[in-house]
Amino acid sequence: MTNSIEIQGLVKGYSSFALGPVDLAVPAGAIVGLIGENGAGKTTLLKCLLGIARPDKGTVRILDRDSRDRRAREDVGVVLDECLFHDTLLAKDVDKILSKVYRQWDKALFDGLLQRLKLPTNRYLKEFSRGMKMKLSLAAALAHHPSVLVLDEATSGLDPVVRDELLDELMAFSAQGEHSILMSSHITTDLEKAADYIAYLHQGQLLFFEEKDRLLEDHGRLVCTRADLTGVDPAYVLAVRQGEYSTEALIRDKAAFRRRYPRLTVDPVSLDEIMVLMERVTRS
């Protein structure tokens, strides 16, 4: 098996928004970061993947099975941006409930995760902080031995220490055989740390899907005058933003650009900067 998730020709329309068509494959053993502005279609795509929403067109397969197949759903762990367990439950109650839902539920693994993540078993969830609830959600997602994890803004609103703990758990999970992760996040620094690939949705369209390291290595940020930019081959320029005193451009093939234009300085670029330049610019 080459891919854990395969999405082909996915289309989902609403009265004021349309997603797709989207083609996206998550390689086995990889962490894929899904980025895009609010309303880009990230949550819609994940809902179609999880069977919460039915696509208008296209196919969604998980581990070479239709995503609506029960066996496929058993193989997927899910962490959403809000904890779905009721505030009146204890952590041990979550264990009792989910042991009846998942055939591969592993109580020993769940208890071990609670201990490792420093989660109390004798406190009601209403006493948990948001970070503690997200840790509990991750423990529950991992405890039925999924092959694929799907996360929707699971690290948003968490302090850096808790986010780092969760990312460590995710990277440990992906390091186990062919386990894969598809995670939507606005916190691109998390994805710069953990992701192997970046998928960028914009206004319902997948603009690119690239290896993260290659993406950051190949692209750069050029700040220059308008006159300087007019002398640059447009093939190198992905996007331009005109300011009052300077011009900012997103450059592709950074190494070749530097060889050709040695007097112009191209700085490294972050995922945040790539998103901003591609969404708030006048395209050249």
Beta strands, then each sheet from edge to edge (+ up, - down):
strand 1: 3-13
strand 2: 18-27
strand 3: 31-35
strand 4: 57-62
strand 5: 65-66
strand 6: 76-79
strand 7: 148-152
strand 8: 180-184
strand 9: 197-202
strand 10: 205-211
strand 11: 220-224
strand 12: 237-242
strand 13: 247-251
strand 14: 266-268
sheet 1: 2+ 1- 4+ 5-
sheet 2: 6+ 7+ 8+ 3+ 9+ 10-
sheet 3: 12+ 13- 11+ 14-
end
